[in-house]
Amino acid sequence: MQRPQWACITAACVWLAGAGALLWIGPALSAERWGADYFPNVPLVTQDGKRVRFYDDLLKGKAVVINVIYTHCPDKCPLSTAKLAQVQRLLGDRVGKEIFFYSISIDPKRDTPAVLKAYAEKFHAGPGWLFLTGKKEDITLVQKKLGLWSRTDADDPDGHLSSLMIGNEPTGQWMRQSALDNPRFLAMKLSTFLLGWQNRQEDMGKSYTAAPPIEGLDAGGYLFRSRCSACHTIGKGDALGPDLLGVTSRRDQAWLRRFIKTPDEMLAEQDPIAMDLYARYNAVRMPNLHLGDGDVEALIQYLEAQSAAHEHPEGKDSTPPMMPQPMSDAPGS
């Protein structure tokens, strides 16, 4: 009689997961599904050259945030890493104590520990955030078990999933989240999902009426906050990339439009301005965001408006807050 009872519970869990619920799996069931019998205990190596075991050293008993990257990626990796660096700053010293970040390279042939260490330093990764390499077959196994594997990884690494797998191994709670989300939203989500019911209850106790009003839909502002603000500011100084205050008047308009749209092509062509920016800003590549011409125009108009607002402080930024992305809540889903 016990087997059908557990089968019913499992079926109910699967149904809830399909409905987008945040699922708590009891200790007995989580040990069966997402514990040592599920996750591989393959060896990996950190950016400091330390050998670790995936389950024993990285997962067991911990709350974790895991993504996959490769250091010469011209596409999503720089943006997702920059956003995760912002999340780490927002969470403060909880990273390394209550939550652990892991970025695993899908190109271990190039991404040696030394290369990963330099990459981590570019993005100011702090304590509690490990960059990992290892054997290709072991990394692929980890990806598949986490639900972070893509069939295109081998032939086209740029096609890998720009997702975070967020998990609390002791409770069996797992959720997939876009790595490109707003960092404040991600920090809130990690805090409520991973750091216990107290934080969750405090957050749920807040009224929606306390939220700031949405004053309008500004496509350029939305694009800047979702795609650019992890690396740039407007009038608040240089970050990972240059301060963009006044950039529309400093740069040739045709050059600026092309650089926003295809920075990887301009670096490959060794455009002198693109190469100078790359050298000056710690060899952090501006990613190709795959923007259309309309998106580029919207961004330029937003940058112009924000620069004008700095000259006339009575102007107001009407950009709406980021909206959350859809989630999945089980490894390998």
Protein Blocks (a to p, Z undefined) as FASTA:
>chain_A
ZZmmmmmmmmmmmmmmmnopacdddfklmmmmmmmklpccbdcddfkopacdfklmmmno
pacddddddfklcklmmmmmmmmmmmmmmnmmmnojlpccddddfblmlmgfklmmmmmm
mnopaehiacddddfklmmmmmmmnopacfklmmmmmlpccddddddfknopacdddfkb
cfklmmmmmmmmmnojklmmmmmmpcfklpccdfbdcfklmmmmmmmmmmpcehiapafb
ccfehklmmpcfklmmmmmmmmmlmmmnopaklmmmmmmnoopacddehiafklmmmmmm
mmmmmmmmmmmmmbccfbdcdddddddfbehZZ
